[in-house]
Amino acid sequence: MELAIKNSGMSVFDSFEKSNSNMNYVKFKGGDFTFGKDEDMIMDDELFMADMSSLAKGFICWKGRKPVDEQMATYIDVENGNASFPSEKELPDHSPYNSDKGEGWSEQLKIIFYHLETGEQFQFATTTVGGNRGIGELTTAWVKEVRRGNLHNPVVSMAHWMMPNSFNPKGSAAPKFPIHSWAKDIDDAQKKAKATTAKLAEPTIV
């Protein structure tokens, strides 16, 4: 997925200050988004601002049912010439791997969302085709907005759709991030959210 913005003449990757002290790690399974050890549900009417400057691509290595290594680079660092995306052939070897348990290196995308009500950070990382597609569609919409000269971040909800596949005629649940509005930063997003009714606005992009 090629997402670098070229010849824009703009500094499009103004990042927000972040701290991992209140980071919530999001999981997606069976159509549901959950977070934390208690797997609290994220409801489909909750709004988040996607921090597009946090978007990162790379690899994660699993072994013994836990991550043992991660090699990532953000698009902002690559765009600014401060890093390059990890190369699969240069990844360190942590073998032996049990392929039946999914051990070894996998490609990964990662992004941070800000909850509009609490301001907390929610990190979503994925190695699946469906997850990559969900983040990819969100990013494609953002790139189009940037190229129009709008340096805003998308305000989204966390939803799912049934992605067709060869194993299940009905498809399998995959992440989707409908865009409801655009905001300059988290403060702008929160102000806009408070100015609207409690009912979730219809997404402009699905």
Secondary structure, 3 states (H helix, E strand, C coil): CCCCCCCCCCCCCCCCCCCHHHEEEEEEECCEEEECCCCEECCCCCCEEEEEEEEEEEEEEEECCEEEEEEEEEHHHHHCCCCCCCCHHHCCCCCCCCHHHCCEEEEEEEEEEEECCCCCEEEEEECCHHHHHHHHHHHHHHHHHHHCCCCCEEEECCEEEEECCCCCCCCEEEEECCEEEEECCHHHHHHHHHHCCCCCCCCCEC
